[in-house]
Amino acid sequence: MKRLLALAAGLALSTAASAAEKPEKVTIGYLNLVNAQLVTKNLGLVAKHMPDVEIEYIKVGGGGDMLRAIAADQIDFGGLGNPPTAIGVARGLPIQGTMVLNMLDFVEAMVVRTDAGIKSFKDLEGKKIAAPFGSTTHYLLLQALADEGIDPAGMDILDLRPNDIAVAWSRGDLDAAWFWEPNLDKAVKDGGNIFMTSGIMEKRGYPTWDVGVVMNEFAEAYPDYVKKFVAAECEGIDYWINNPAETAKIIAEELELSLDDATRMMRGTEMVPCDKQLTAQYIGTSEARGGFVDTLVATSDFLVSQDRLPEAPSRETFEAFLHPEYLEAAVE
Amino acid sequence: MTRWSVKILDSLWQYLFQRSTLLSALTVAAMFVLWYFVTATGLANKLFLPAPDAVWNAFVKAVTKGYQGNTLQAHVGISLLRILTAFAAAVLVGIPLGIIMGVSINARALLNPVIEFYRPLPPLGLYTLLVMWLGIGEESKFALLFLAGLPGIIIATTQAIWHIDPLYVRAARGLGASKIDLLWNVYLPAAGPTILAGMRISLGFVYTVLVAAEIVAATAGVGWMIWDAAKFLLSDVVIMGLIVLGLTGVALDMTMRAIGSRLMPWLNVVKK
């Protein structure tokens, strides 16, 4: 209600004073995974860019929970993998994409039980495989099987959350699982080896990435604060790239990992500097959107074929969803 | 037409047009009108509350084409199988335990701590442990549903046995009744109505943990369907699943009451 009043007031004054309006509080939903958002949070960079605003961070477990948090209007800023993004845009959630938070390399991978004798995707026939449904890894698993012409009905694909996968793995209930750090490492150390990574799938033409999103209502009321937020995240990404040793300490502290684990997991996540995000390979510019529109179109087409979406949004819808102008302002 | 069928038709007619049935129908109709109104006028966001026809379409699609590899009938069948086996096991274990605890103070003292301790635990917290112990297969799902249903039956049965008028027991003993006679002719008939009430409440508890039970490693079941559809923001499927689940619950409850009134005809005194 408060936000609605602020919006009404903002609209009333929008002719003259809208740029001077500021939010009382900014709520940031962040994904509990290895990326530069942890650096931004740890160093208080958002607060540095908007010193006069109260900032609250909320930890969100995964894409599905993030979608619910957005639908329930509980956050101003959030982050989503490309499958949940395609779902959110297709279902008309009031969000805009602002930036690439991270590219998913071997921080997400498919682990197979070493003694299960799995050498190729064909060997998965009749095996028990877990993935969190609706996530980037579920998408890649089905995509990889489709590419090999293997019917997923020939195996047991189970819907488990990452921590439940770790539990089921240690009991020996699973033959394979495609999920992410920090739990992935537990399965590898407990009789598993990496069979496929999300990074290899990227090279095959299926990049998975987390996109930063902002609620429409917030972006319309406080466009300057979206720029400030993006600038803060860009600073976090630069810090990650320029100070790997310091960053590893921060990641270790934030996720309660050992320094070695944090360093290894960091190498599995690719950070894209903000100016590079404006190139044709990534988000592109206000004039010409980049290749990530193709990724979103491909992801939503795939979800329609899986009967998880009633219909795919048009290419224009995804182009309109991406707003490179905040990134452009932040890079200048 | 025979006299009997006329009588049955007559009582059905009476039932359909008695005031309480009409009032209940009115409530259902009012809810539908309200639902239709808030969606047709755009008061409710379609993403959160889809229109009745969207939910109906989701139902038809699930029945004819299925949802993620299984038809709705298959999802309902699997869930009902899980619910009914767990509930039957809870009844088979709960009623004898309840009788023992109702008859013997020592047995009650011995068993109460366990039941009182796990009863208020949130199912999801308990479930993590069950998965560690029993794995991600049917065993842990069964255990969660069973544990949800058990306390209601035990507590109702214990109470019912405990409150039986001792005069009945003494009179039966005086007439030479054995322990088996006492059980079948005194304890169970006198405690029956309360045990039935406990069973109905306990079936409700089993229903409330169904979605939780089917969250972990299921690929079929109404609870899983609701959970999966929610991840993809398919709210029409979610609402359809909840309605189907609710209706099966009502049907099971009515069946249980019907069986109860056949077994205990003295319950049939209708309060108007």
HADDOCK unambig.tbl for C-alpha pairs under 7 A between the chains (distance, minus, plus):
assign (segid A and resid 64 and name CA) (segid B and resid 231 and name CA) 5.15 0.50 0.50
assign (segid A and resid 87 and name CA) (segid B and resid 232 and name CA) 6.38 0.50 0.50
assign (segid A and resid 134 and name CA) (segid B and resid 231 and name CA) 6.70 0.50 0.50
assign (segid A and resid 134 and name CA) (segid B and resid 232 and name CA) 6.92 0.50 0.50
assign (segid A and resid 158 and name CA) (segid B and resid 217 and name CA) 4.92 0.50 0.50
assign (segid A and resid 158 and name CA) (segid B and resid 218 and name CA) 6.41 0.50 0.50
assign (segid A and resid 158 and name CA) (segid B and resid 219 and name CA) 6.47 0.50 0.50
assign (segid A and resid 159 and name CA) (segid B and resid 216 and name CA) 6.73 0.50 0.50
assign (segid A and resid 159 and name CA) (segid B and resid 217 and name CA) 4.96 0.50 0.50
assign (segid A and resid 159 and name CA) (segid B and resid 218 and name CA) 6.60 0.50 0.50
assign (segid A and resid 160 and name CA) (segid B and resid 216 and name CA) 5.70 0.50 0.50
assign (segid A and resid 160 and name CA) (segid B and resid 217 and name CA) 5.47 0.50 0.50
assign (segid A and resid 167 and name CA) (segid B and resid 132 and name CA) 6.38 0.50 0.50
assign (segid A and resid 168 and name CA) (segid B and resid 135 and name CA) 6.41 0.50 0.50
assign (segid A and resid 168 and name CA) (segid B and resid 136 and name CA) 6.58 0.50 0.50
assign (segid A and resid 171 and name CA) (segid B and resid 135 and name CA) 6.98 0.50 0.50
assign (segid A and resid 173 and name CA) (segid B and resid 135 and name CA) 6.65 0.50 0.50
assign (segid A and resid 173 and name CA) (segid B and resid 136 and name CA) 6.99 0.50 0.50
assign (segid A and resid 308 and name CA) (segid B and resid 232 and name CA) 6.54 0.50 0.50
